[in-house]
Amino acid sequence: MINRYEDQLEVPVDTAAQGREAVTVTARSDAFNPATYWRILFRRWPQIVGLALAIGLLAGLVAQSLEPLYTASTTLLIDTSRRGFSPVDKDPAGGWYSFLAGQTYLETQILLLKSQALAQSVAERLDLWTHPEFDPRQEAPRRARFRLSLRGLLPDWFESDQDPAPIAKEDVHRSVVEALAGQVQASVLPESEMIRVSVTSHDPELAARVAAAYADAYIEFGLETRLEQVKKAAGWLTGRLEGLRGQVDSSERKLQSYREQQGLVDVKSGLDLTDRELGDLAARLVEARAKRDGLANEFDQVRRLRDLASAELSSNPVVIRNSTVQALKTEEVKAERAAAELAERYGAQHPKMAAARSDLNTIRAKLRFEIDNTVAGVKKEYDIAKSRADQLQQELDAMKSRAQEVSRKTFTLRSLDREVETNRQLYEVFMKRFKETDLGADVESTNARVIDAARVPRAPIEPRKARIVGIAVFLALVLGAGLAVLEDYLDSTLKDAEDVELYTQLPTLGTVPLLGRRGLRKGRPERIFLDSPKSDFAEAIRTVRTAVALSGLDNPQRVLLVTSTVPGEGKTTVAINLAAALGQLERVLLVDADLRRSSVALRLGLPAQAPGLSNCVAGTTPLDECIHPLEGTNVHVLPAGVSPPNPLEILSSQRFEKTLEELAQRYDRIVLDSAPAQAVSDALVLSRLCNAVVFVVRADATPRQLVQLAVKRLRRVDAHLIGAVLNHFDNAKSTRYGSYRYGRYRRYSYAYRGYTQYYRDSGKPG
């Protein structure tokens, strides 16, 4: 169960290993266990499969009643290179543009094939206005007959029902076109320029005819569209050529008028001449500036020395270059030497000396005069050079202005010339396209042709009966599995040994199978172990006996209490058969301690008023007279006796405790069958007098919450719970019990019977 891993149980656990110390146990497992779900599905597989078969059968009937649909297809090859008439190049941007344009064109054709305009053309071509599959007027009588049948069954509901108004012709046409367009599908085949047109209909022949008509209508529509495009293109080209011709004439007239106004004949020669003149003037200007700068330097030198002594000025390189100055300079040197000699010979006052000084002064005056003339000449040459440089600069500036003017005129002229050339080229392109275009060929050719013609389909595409049934069965299985898991989730009973151990925290001593009709034929449930020792039931009881024996190896559990949660869980049956099993090995006393609803005596065939436990405890009957042997076994029975009015007081009395101690001295094992632990407190009182308690749980019956409460009550009084026995376990609902299937018990039954027979023959206890 799913909820077994989600609920929490907090109960004190009493174990001998822990010194009967109560601890808190949380029974919870968050781990996902697929085996749990598998067991749930396997246990309820008949319901799941039954639901799947029922829904599958219903789906098959529905699929069989559906009207079949047929699809006919035709394939068209679309020439994307003939997308339409163009007066210029069709792919100006290259292959990528062509690819994108082609894809867009194909998508446009898909929309065209699905359009209501083409559906209108096909409906007119095939005269589908009155076809039963499309004509809404033929659907009205069927609805009317249906309403009449309902009116006969429910007249009060259809008193005001009137016959429907007739449908207008326009509405009929619109309905037919919409229905036809809805039955058409168009798609581009991968990595191709082909389009597949598919038409779906209840009539296979009609589907093929409509598909073929769609292909024809599409091709004719393309021809008509192309004719209209060609006519429009021709008119547009004619008008465009006239306009371009006017633009060419206008630009040529403007160019000629500008030439005449500006007096431009040979613009290229004029530009070359201007460039040469500018170069010559620039070279002359550079030369004049260099000469001016040189004279300016010389003039600055002589101007600074003008007011100095004549000796310094006369030694200036500019002055020395004058031949007259050089000659006077030589005469001055000679006159100075002669004056020096006369002064040395005659003295300064001699008349010859006076004549010599006079000659020297005359020569120096001339030298001064020549130097002044030289300085004046340098200044004059500088002024002339400066004036020449300025004049050349003015001429160069004027020439530049003229050159700029010529350049502006040339730019305007070239702009007008380019305009003329552009208009002329555009005109020639359109004229060439107009001459090269074969209007007749464009009209007769089409952009599509049929590759695969539509054929009458042989098999319908819908309904896919196997698919419908398969999906329905699959969904039914999923639904059934979900309902099974939900049902198991809502079921709070304990299903198997794993549930018992999980929710009670008790080890499972054994699982006793449910006795079906075949099992009951072998004897009464309380005597199955004795009457049918080779049965699965007997082997399960032996397993419980072994578990009980192993639990008391160190501390023998001589007094054993068998109880359950509520009545009807089979504790008495388990107690009787367990006592019989223990009796094969030792001397056993079975005590019916359920004084409220005693049944041991009745089940074992003892007299109803036979004295028992209540009689001996009350002292009305001796103990030996209350004990009865069980025929054919080593077991004695102490029935409940007369039902007392106060069972709990008897079980709580000192006399009962002493009686139990006396019985323990006589027998190797005492098995007490008590009242349910959750119903009354008898089991709680008895558990304190017993060495061990065996808790019986009925599978698929007792809610786990009650089981947990009963176990909790026993633990509160420190009952020594050694384990639980799962009773009434239906092997048919489970895949496994532990590691063995119940059928495998039979192979061990024979050997075990021989083992028991050995003890009987040898006289040993058992």
Residue pairs with C-beta under 8 A, 6 or more apart in sequence:
1 36
1 40
1 488
1 489
1 491
1 495
1 499
2 36
2 37
2 40
2 485
2 488
2 489
3 489
3 492
4 36
4 498
4 499
4 502
4 503
4 704
5 28
5 29
5 30
5 31
5 33
5 36
6 28
7 27
7 28
7 503
7 704
8 26
8 27
8 28
9 25
9 26
9 27
9 503
9 505
9 708
10 24
10 25
10 26
11 24
11 25
11 505
11 708
11 711
11 712
11 715
12 22
12 23
12 24
12 712
12 715
12 716
13 22
13 23
13 25
13 505
13 715
14 20
14 22
14 715
14 718
14 719
14 720
14 721
16 555
16 720
20 718
20 720
22 715
25 505
27 502
27 503
27 505
29 502
37 485
38 735
39 496
39 734
39 735
40 484
40 485
40 488
41 48
41 481
41 484
41 485
42 735
43 495
43 733
43 734
43 735
44 480
44 484
44 487
44 488
47 480
47 483
47 484
48 477
48 480
48 481
48 484
49 480
51 476
51 479
51 480
51 483
52 473
52 476
52 477
52 480
53 473
54 476
55 472
55 473
55 475
55 476
55 479
56 469
56 472
56 473
56 476
58 472
59 468
59 469
59 471
59 472
59 473
60 465
60 468
60 469
62 468
63 463
63 464
63 465
63 468
63 469
64 465
66 462
66 463
67 202
68 202
68 460
68 462
68 463
69 200
69 201
69 202
69 460
69 461
69 462
69 463
70 200
70 201
70 202
70 203
70 204
70 207
70 457
70 459
70 460
70 461
71 198
71 199
71 200
71 207
71 457
71 461
72 198
72 199
72 201
72 204
72 207
72 208
72 210
72 211
72 454
72 455
72 456
72 457
73 196
73 197
73 198
73 199
73 211
73 452
73 454
74 196
74 197
74 211
74 212
74 214
74 215
74 450
74 452
74 453
74 454
75 189
75 194
75 195
75 196
75 197
75 450
75 451
75 452
76 194
76 195
76 196
76 197
76 215
76 218
76 448
76 449
76 450
76 451
77 193
77 194
77 448
77 449
77 450
77 451
78 105
78 106
78 109
78 193
78 194
78 195
78 447
78 448
79 193
79 447
79 448
80 98
80 101
80 102
80 105
80 106
80 193
80 447
81 90
82 445
82 446
82 447
83 90
83 101
83 102
83 105
83 447
84 226
84 229
85 226
85 229
85 230
85 233
85 437
85 442
86 233
87 233
87 236
87 237
87 240
87 430
87 433
87 434
87 437
88 429
88 433
91 97
91 98
91 101
102 193
106 188
106 193
106 195
107 188
109 186
109 195
109 218
109 448
110 186
110 187
110 188
110 195
112 118
112 218
112 221
113 184
113 186
113 195
113 197
113 214
113 218
114 181
114 184
114 185
114 186
115 181
116 177
116 178
116 181
118 214
118 217
118 218
118 221
119 177
119 178
119 180
119 181
119 184
120 173
120 177
121 217
121 220
121 221
122 128
122 180
122 210
122 213
122 214
122 217
123 129
123 134
123 173
123 176
123 177
123 180
125 213
125 216
125 217
126 209
126 210
126 213
128 134
128 135
128 176
128 180
128 210
129 135
129 172
129 173
129 176
130 138
131 176
131 206
132 138
133 179
133 201
133 202
133 203
133 206
134 175
134 176
134 179
134 180
135 172
135 176
136 167
136 171
136 172
136 175
136 176
137 166
137 167
137 172
140 164
140 167
143 164
144 163
144 164
147 158
147 161
150 157
150 158
151 157
151 158
151 161
167 175
180 210
183 199
183 200
183 201
183 210
184 197
184 198
184 199
184 210
184 214
185 197
185 198
185 199
185 200
186 195
186 196
186 197
186 198
187 195
187 196
187 198
188 194
188 195
189 195
189 196
194 451
197 211
197 214
197 215
197 218
198 211
199 207
199 208
199 210
199 211
199 214
199 454
200 207
200 461
201 207
201 210
204 456
204 457
204 458
204 460
205 456
207 454
207 456
207 457
208 454
208 455
208 456
208 457
209 454
211 454
212 453
212 454
215 450
215 453
215 454
218 448
219 446
219 448
219 449
219 450
222 446
222 447
222 448
223 443
223 446
226 442
226 443
226 445
226 446
226 447
227 443
230 439
230 442
230 443
233 437
234 439
237 430
237 433
237 434
237 437
238 434
240 430
241 427
241 430
241 431
241 434
244 423
244 426
244 427
244 430
245 427
247 423
247 427
248 420
248 423
248 424
248 427
251 416
251 419
251 420
251 423
252 420
254 416
254 419
255 413
255 416
255 417
255 419
255 420
258 264
258 412
258 413
258 416
259 265
259 413
262 409
262 413
264 270
264 409
264 410
264 413
267 406
267 409
267 410
267 413
270 406
271 406
271 407
271 410
274 399
274 402
274 403
274 406
275 403
277 399
278 396
278 399
278 400
278 403
281 392
281 395
281 396
281 399
282 396
284 392
285 389
285 392
285 393
285 396
288 385
288 388
288 389
288 392
289 389
291 385
291 388
291 389
292 382
292 385
292 386
292 388
292 389
295 378
295 381
295 382
295 385
295 386
296 382
296 385
296 386
298 318
298 378
298 382
299 378
299 379
299 382
301 316
301 318
302 313
302 316
302 318
302 319
302 374
302 375
302 378
303 375
303 379
305 312
305 313
305 316
306 313
306 375
310 364
310 367
310 368
310 371
313 319
313 371
314 320
314 325
314 329
314 367
314 371
318 374
318 378
319 325
319 371
319 374
319 375
320 326
322 370
322 371
322 374
324 370
325 367
325 370
325 371
325 374
328 363
328 366
328 367
328 370
329 367
331 363
332 360
332 363
332 364
332 367
335 356
335 359
335 360
335 363
336 360
338 356
338 359
339 353
339 356
339 357
339 359
339 360
342 350
342 352
342 353
342 356
343 353
343 356
346 352
346 353
347 353
491 700
492 703
492 704
492 705
493 699
493 700
493 701
493 702
493 703
493 704
494 500
494 503
494 697
494 699
494 700
494 702
494 704
494 707
494 726
495 699
495 700
495 734
496 511
496 699
496 726
496 729
496 734
496 737
497 508
497 511
497 726
497 737
497 738
499 704
500 506
500 508
500 697
500 724
500 726
501 507
501 508
501 724
503 704
503 707
503 708
504 695
504 697
504 707
504 708
504 711
504 724
505 711
506 695
506 711
506 721
506 723
506 724
507 547
507 722
507 723
507 724
508 723
508 724
508 725
508 726
509 543
509 544
509 547
509 548
509 551
509 694
509 722
509 723
509 724
509 725
510 540
510 541
510 543
510 544
510 547
510 725
510 726
511 540
511 543
511 725
511 726
511 729
511 737
511 738
512 537
512 540
512 541
512 544
512 570
512 574
512 725
512 726
512 727
512 728
512 729
513 519
513 536
513 537
513 540
513 729
513 730
513 731
513 742
514 699
514 728
514 729
514 730
514 731
515 525
515 528
515 537
519 528
519 532
519 535
519 536
519 537
522 528
522 531
522 532
522 535
523 530
523 531
523 532
524 531
524 603
525 570
525 573
525 577
526 572
526 573
526 576
526 577
526 603
526 604
527 576
527 577
527 580
527 604
528 535
528 537
528 538
528 577
529 537
529 538
529 541
529 577
529 580
529 581
530 580
530 632
530 633
532 538
533 749
533 752
533 753
533 756
534 746
534 749
534 750
534 753
535 749
536 731
536 742
536 743
536 745
536 746
537 577
538 577
538 581
538 749
539 745
539 746
539 748
539 749
539 752
540 742
540 745
541 574
541 577
541 578
541 580
541 581
542 581
542 752
544 574
544 578
544 581
544 694
544 725
545 578
545 581
545 582
545 585
547 723
548 557
548 560
548 578
548 582
548 692
548 694
548 722
548 723
549 585
551 557
551 692
551 722
551 723
552 691
552 692
552 722
555 691
556 691
557 691
557 692
557 720
557 722
558 664
558 667
558 668
558 669
558 670
558 691
559 660
559 664
559 670
559 672
559 689
559 690
559 691
559 692
560 578
560 669
560 670
560 671
560 672
560 690
560 691
560 692
560 693
560 694
561 593
561 672
561 674
561 683
561 686
561 687
561 690
561 692
561 693
561 694
561 719
562 571
562 574
562 575
562 578
562 671
562 672
562 673
562 674
562 693
562 694
562 696
563 571
563 674
563 675
563 676
563 677
563 683
563 686
563 687
563 693
563 694
563 695
563 696
563 714
564 570
564 571
564 676
564 677
564 695
564 696
564 697
564 698
564 702
564 710
565 676
565 677
565 678
565 697
565 702
565 706
565 707
565 709
565 710
566 676
566 678
566 679
566 702
566 706
567 597
567 676
567 679
568 698
568 701
569 676
569 696
569 697
569 698
569 701
569 702
569 727
569 728
570 696
570 698
570 727
570 728
571 673
571 674
571 676
571 696
571 727
572 594
572 599
572 600
572 603
572 673
573 603
573 727
574 694
574 696
574 725
574 727
575 590
575 600
575 671
575 672
575 673
576 590
576 600
576 603
576 604
576 673
578 671
578 694
579 588
579 589
579 590
579 635
579 669
579 671
580 630
580 633
580 635
582 588
582 635
582 669
582 671
583 630
583 633
583 634
583 635
584 633
584 634
584 756
584 759
584 766
585 759
585 765
585 766
586 634
586 668
586 669
586 765
586 766
587 634
587 636
587 666
587 667
587 668
587 669
587 765
588 634
588 635
588 636
588 667
588 668
588 669
588 670
588 671
589 627
589 635
589 636
589 637
589 638
589 663
589 666
589 667
589 669
589 670
589 671
590 600
590 630
590 635
590 636
590 637
590 638
590 671
590 673
591 613
591 637
591 638
591 663
591 670
591 671
591 672
591 673
592 598
592 599
592 600
592 601
592 612
592 613
592 637
592 638
592 639
592 640
592 673
593 613
593 640
593 651
593 672
593 673
593 674
593 675
593 682
593 686
594 600
594 640
594 673
594 674
594 675
594 682
595 613
595 614
595 640
595 641
595 643
595 644
595 647
595 650
595 651
595 675
595 682
596 643
596 647
596 675
596 680
596 682
597 675
598 612
598 639
598 640
598 641
598 643
600 606
600 637
600 639
600 640
600 673
601 607
601 608
601 610
601 612
601 637
601 639
601 640
602 608
604 630
604 637
606 628
606 637
606 639
609 642
610 628
610 639
610 641
611 620
611 621
611 625
611 626
611 639
611 641
611 642
612 626
612 638
612 639
612 640
612 641
612 642
613 626
613 638
613 639
613 640
613 641
613 650
613 656
613 659
614 640
614 641
614 642
614 643
614 644
614 647
614 650
615 621
615 626
615 641
615 642
616 622
616 623
616 626
616 638
616 641
616 659
617 650
617 653
617 655
617 656
617 659
618 644
618 650
618 655
619 655
621 641
623 659
623 662
623 663
626 638
626 639
626 641
627 636
627 637
627 638
628 636
628 637
628 638
628 639
629 635
629 636
629 637
630 636
630 637
634 765
634 766
636 667
638 663
644 650
647 675
647 680
647 682
648 680
648 681
648 682
648 685
650 656
651 682
651 685
651 686
652 685
657 689
660 670
660 689
663 670
664 670
668 765
672 686
672 690
674 682
674 683
674 686
675 682
675 683
676 683
676 710
677 683
677 684
677 695
677 710
677 711
677 713
677 714
678 706
678 709
678 710
678 713
683 693
683 714
684 713
684 714
684 717
684 719
687 693
687 714
687 717
687 719
687 720
688 717
688 718
688 719
690 719
690 720
691 720
692 720
692 721
692 722
693 714
693 719
693 720
693 721
693 722
694 722
694 723
694 724
694 725
695 710
695 711
695 714
695 721
695 723
695 724
695 725
696 724
696 725
696 727
697 707
697 724
697 725
697 726
697 727
698 727
698 728
699 726
699 727
699 728
699 729
699 730
700 728
700 730
700 733
701 728
711 721
714 721
715 721
729 737
731 737
731 741
731 742
756 766
759 765
759 766
760 766
